[in-house]
């Protein structure tokens, strides 16, 4: 599937909520969308375009905004497709993809935990990697260690 074909298939359903479709090396392309289009895009990509497997969800902290991306796979097309949206840093939330692709569950939990993106209507948004009650998001650029820890080096004489 070519980026032009993707745009032609998605534009009628998403309208102005489709930011654009770009070439992406080694993949079907990269679909950029407004967060309001998330569920419509996820359903269209799965049901109409055949991208039935979600491989990954991730997030990037660009300081002034967060980017959330989804990597989906189509057996029929034998290709990956990247879906991405930008979110304001002070209002970083988007609809959960877990109702469309159940595999999104853990990926979204990890993204929430590491870069503080909330997935609306997620069935179980709780800590996955860090202890319960941990209030920091370690992959935010604003995350700083409280104090440098000294490494004690012990040597053993044989």
FIVEXTI-57955 format. One record per residue (C-alpha): chain; x, y, z; residue number from 0. Coordinates in pm, whole numbers. Example, Ala and Ser with C-alpha at 12.3 -4.5 7.8 and 13.67 -1.06 7.14 Angstrom:
# residues 2
+-------+--------+--------+--------+------+
! chain !      X !      Y !      Z ! resi !
+-------+--------+--------+--------+------+
!     A !   1230 !   -450 !    780 !    0 !
!     A !   1367 !   -106 !    714 !    1 !
+-------+--------+--------+--------+------+
***
This chain:
# residues 158
+-------+--------+--------+--------+------+
! chain !      X !      Y !      Z ! resi !
+-------+--------+--------+--------+------+
!     A !      0 !      0 !      0 !    0 !
!     A !    137 !    341 !    -98 !    1 !
!     A !    101 !    661 !    107 !    2 !
!     A !   -124 !    810 !   -165 !    3 !
!     A !   -356 !    507 !   -139 !    4 !
!     A !   -366 !    543 !    240 !    5 !
!     A !   -458 !    909 !    219 !    6 !
!     A !   -729 !    835 !    -36 !    7 !
!     A !   -873 !    561 !    188 !    8 !
!     A !   -857 !    762 !    512 !    9 !
!     A !   -946 !   1118 !    406 !   10 !
!     A !  -1320 !   1060 !    351 !   11 !
!     A !  -1360 !    905 !    698 !   12 !
!     A !  -1135 !   1141 !    894 !   13 !
!     A !  -1160 !   1470 !    706 !   14 !
!     A !   -966 !   1752 !    875 !   15 !
!     A !   -872 !   1517 !   1160 !   16 !
!     A !   -622 !   1354 !    922 !   17 !
!     A !   -306 !   1566 !    944 !   18 !
!     A !   -130 !   1382 !    662 !   19 !
!     A !     21 !   1064 !    527 !   20 !
!     A !    396 !   1053 !    473 !   21 !
!     A !    637 !    800 !    328 !   22 !
!     A !    819 !    607 !    599 !   23 !
!     A !   1121 !    402 !    497 !   24 !
!     A !   1052 !     29 !    487 !   25 !
!     A !    685 !     66 !    583 !   26 !
!     A !    349 !    141 !    423 !   27 !
!     A !    379 !    496 !    554 !   28 !
!     A !    316 !    717 !    852 !   29 !
!     A !    -33 !    846 !    922 !   30 !
!     A !    -42 !   1163 !   1132 !   31 !
!     A !   -376 !   1236 !   1295 !   32 !
!     A !   -547 !   1463 !   1548 !   33 !
!     A !   -626 !   1286 !   1873 !   34 !
!     A !  -1000 !   1332 !   1820 !   35 !
!     A !   -973 !   1088 !   1528 !   36 !
!     A !   -804 !    811 !   1724 !   37 !
!     A !  -1088 !    559 !   1750 !   38 !
!     A !  -1217 !    619 !   1397 !   39 !
!     A !   -865 !    581 !   1260 !   40 !
!     A !   -792 !    266 !   1462 !   41 !
!     A !  -1115 !     99 !   1349 !   42 !
!     A !  -1068 !    199 !    985 !   43 !
!     A !   -707 !     84 !    976 !   44 !
!     A !   -802 !   -251 !   1130 !   45 !
!     A !  -1135 !   -327 !    963 !   46 !
!     A !  -1104 !   -161 !    622 !   47 !
!     A !   -728 !   -171 !    558 !   48 !
!     A !   -646 !   -504 !    725 !   49 !
!     A !   -388 !   -393 !    980 !   50 !
!     A !   -506 !   -649 !   1233 !   51 !
!     A !   -203 !   -668 !   1461 !   52 !
!     A !    -76 !   -388 !   1684 !   53 !
!     A !    297 !   -444 !   1745 !   54 !
!     A !    384 !   -144 !   1955 !   55 !
!     A !    268 !    177 !   2121 !   56 !
!     A !    525 !    429 !   2236 !   57 !
!     A !    564 !    787 !   2339 !   58 !
!     A !    823 !   1060 !   2299 !   59 !
!     A !    861 !   1368 !   2518 !   60 !
!     A !    953 !   1659 !   2291 !   61 !
!     A !    936 !   1895 !   2594 !   62 !
!     A !    666 !   2126 !   2451 !   63 !
!     A !    450 !   1832 !   2340 !   64 !
!     A !    431 !   1453 !   2348 !   65 !
!     A !    409 !   1228 !   2048 !   66 !
!     A !    230 !    894 !   2070 !   67 !
!     A !    288 !    641 !   1794 !   68 !
!     A !    136 !    305 !   1711 !   69 !
!     A !    297 !     43 !   1486 !   70 !
!     A !     47 !   -190 !   1320 !   71 !
!     A !     96 !   -488 !   1090 !   72 !
!     A !   -103 !   -626 !    797 !   73 !
!     A !    -59 !   -991 !    699 !   74 !
!     A !   -239 !   -921 !    374 !   75 !
!     A !    -13 !   -631 !    273 !   76 !
!     A !    292 !   -780 !    448 !   77 !
!     A !    373 !   -432 !    580 !   78 !
!     A !    390 !   -220 !    891 !   79 !
!     A !    216 !    115 !    922 !   80 !
!     A !    292 !    389 !   1176 !   81 !
!     A !     12 !    600 !   1322 !   82 !
!     A !    113 !    907 !   1523 !   83 !
!     A !    -39 !   1204 !   1697 !   84 !
!     A !     98 !   1504 !   1886 !   85 !
!     A !    -45 !   1593 !   2227 !   86 !
!     A !      3 !   1911 !   2431 !   87 !
!     A !    246 !   1846 !   2718 !   88 !
!     A !     -1 !   1990 !   2969 !   89 !
!     A !   -296 !   1784 !   2836 !   90 !
!     A !   -139 !   1460 !   2714 !   91 !
!     A !   -425 !   1218 !   2665 !   92 !
!     A !   -570 !   1017 !   2378 !   93 !
!     A !   -831 !    744 !   2343 !   94 !
!     A !   -713 !    392 !   2422 !   95 !
!     A !   -658 !    153 !   2131 !   96 !
!     A !   -711 !   -151 !   2352 !   97 !
!     A !  -1075 !   -191 !   2244 !   98 !
!     A !   -960 !   -228 !   1883 !   99 !
!     A !   -633 !   -411 !   1941 !  100 !
!     A !   -623 !   -588 !   2280 !  101 !
!     A !   -242 !   -599 !   2259 !  102 !
!     A !   -241 !   -222 !   2317 !  103 !
!     A !   -320 !   -282 !   2684 !  104 !
!     A !     34 !   -334 !   2814 !  105 !
!     A !    195 !    -99 !   2563 !  106 !
!     A !    -30 !    186 !   2672 !  107 !
!     A !     36 !    112 !   3038 !  108 !
!     A !    409 !    136 !   2974 !  109 !
!     A !    373 !    459 !   2773 !  110 !
!     A !    158 !    615 !   3048 !  111 !
!     A !    407 !    510 !   3312 !  112 !
!     A !    722 !    626 !   3130 !  113 !
!     A !    613 !    946 !   2949 !  114 !
!     A !    287 !   1046 !   3124 !  115 !
!     A !     39 !   1001 !   2839 !  116 !
!     A !   -308 !    906 !   2964 !  117 !
!     A !   -513 !    667 !   2753 !  118 !
!     A !   -881 !    750 !   2797 !  119 !
!     A !  -1110 !    453 !   2869 !  120 !
!     A !   -816 !    217 !   2914 !  121 !
!     A !   -945 !    -96 !   3094 !  122 !
!     A !   -662 !   -120 !   3349 !  123 !
!     A !   -430 !    183 !   3351 !  124 !
!     A !   -199 !    101 !   3640 !  125 !
!     A !    175 !     60 !   3694 !  126 !
!     A !    348 !   -211 !   3501 !  127 !
!     A !    721 !   -150 !   3550 !  128 !
!     A !    762 !     72 !   3855 !  129 !
!     A !    618 !     26 !   4204 !  130 !
!     A !    262 !    134 !   4285 !  131 !
!     A !    258 !    485 !   4423 !  132 !
!     A !    558 !    593 !   4214 !  133 !
!     A !    468 !    943 !   4096 !  134 !
!     A !    750 !   1013 !   3851 !  135 !
!     A !    766 !    939 !   3479 !  136 !
!     A !   1128 !    838 !   3414 !  137 !
!     A !   1140 !    908 !   3039 !  138 !
!     A !   1021 !   1268 !   3064 !  139 !
!     A !   1302 !   1508 !   2985 !  140 !
!     A !   1209 !   1701 !   3297 !  141 !
!     A !   1275 !   1396 !   3515 !  142 !
!     A !   1583 !   1452 !   3729 !  143 !
!     A !   1737 !   1227 !   3984 !  144 !
!     A !   1701 !   1386 !   4326 !  145 !
!     A !   2061 !   1348 !   4426 !  146 !
!     A !   2352 !   1180 !   4258 !  147 !
!     A !   2422 !    848 !   4415 !  148 !
!     A !   2775 !    750 !   4491 !  149 !
!     A !   2884 !    417 !   4362 !  150 !
!     A !   3079 !    224 !   4617 !  151 !
!     A !   3335 !      6 !   4446 !  152 !
!     A !   3448 !   -292 !   4642 !  153 !
!     A !   3744 !   -494 !   4540 !  154 !
!     A !   3817 !   -847 !   4629 !  155 !
!     A !   4171 !   -969 !   4671 !  156 !
!     A !   4230 !  -1321 !   4560 !  157 !
+-------+--------+--------+--------+------+
***
